[in-house]
Amino acid sequence: MKESHWIHLCIDMQRMFAEDTPWHVPWMRDVSPQVQEIALRHPQRTVFTRFVPPQRAEAMPGMWRSYYEKWDTMTMDQLGPDMVDLVPSLNVLVPPARIFDKMTYSPWTTGKLHHVLAGEGVKTLAISGGETDVCVLAAALGAIDLGYRVILLKDAVCSGADDTHDASLELLGDRFSVQLEILSTEDFLNRI
């Protein structure tokens, strides 16, 4: 690859998923060493996304309101602002790493992230984080739609559900093989 126009897009490695909450992803800790490895080696090329819930359910439109009525303990009023922070081992890398907040699964919805990356000439995204079958999937599909080359770091993504994690990797690897490549973190780091 030996490409200079790439970034590491790390999805939602936050305290609210790493700690004891209803959205806890137990095996986030298992992928943290790989995520940290690439972020430590290339903090200036790392962009962290954070999933930021609303203050309260009624602040959201449409079905997002129903979603947060179900998960009312995960609104900012109940959760508290510190829980949206990145896990401490990654938070210390900001800056030079950057943070983009989002209120939906996809980091592309507002257009802000794409505008910044396109302006910097980014062509390839190496994606890590969680969850494989929700926000990582949305990030990968949106990146494909926007024309990015996507590298999914298979040992640096996680989910709370093994079956849908595996199914997501299979779907992305099989159906999007021209636009998306699945690699280990080590293989990716050896290529750049």
Sequence and secondary structure as in RCSB ss.txt:
>XXXX:A:sequence
MKESHWIHLCIDMQRMFAEDTPWHVPWMRDVSPQVQEIALRHPQRTVFTRFVPPQRAEAMPGMWRSYYEKWDTMT
MDQLGPDMVDLVPSLNVLVPPARIFDKMTYSPWTTGKLHHVLAGEGVKTLAISGGETDVCVLAAALGAIDLGYRV
ILLKDAVCSGADDTHDASLELLGDRFSVQLEILSTEDFLNRI
>XXXX:A:secstr
   SSEEEEEE  BHHHHSSSTT  TTHHHHHHHHHHHHHH GGGEEEEEE   SSGGGS HHHHHHHHHTGGGS
HHHH GGGGSB HHHHTTTTTSEEEEESSS TTTTSHHHHHHHHTT  EEEEEEE TTTHHHHHHHHHHHTT EE
EEEEEEEE S HHHHHHHHHHHHHHTTTTEEEE HHHHHHH 
